[in-house]
Amino acid sequence: MCLAAAYKNKQSPENLICKYVSNIGFQGGKIVLTDVLGEEISLEGKLSAVDLVKNVVVIECA
């Protein structure tokens, strides 16, 4: 199973939004991140980068 870490604007420890992201969805103009335990985080922004080899997602937020 591949799980990712999601970051706000750039990959750095202080910008970590969610660890162990198992699903990324879109609902009502927002990005919805779901972790392996089923917890959901919804935020406004756009996907900036997705690196599936390094398991990193970067979301550009205003």
Secondary structure, 3 states (H helix, E strand, C coil): CCCEEEEECCCCHHHEEEEEEEEEEEECCEEEEEECCCCEEEECCEEEEEECCCCEEEEECC
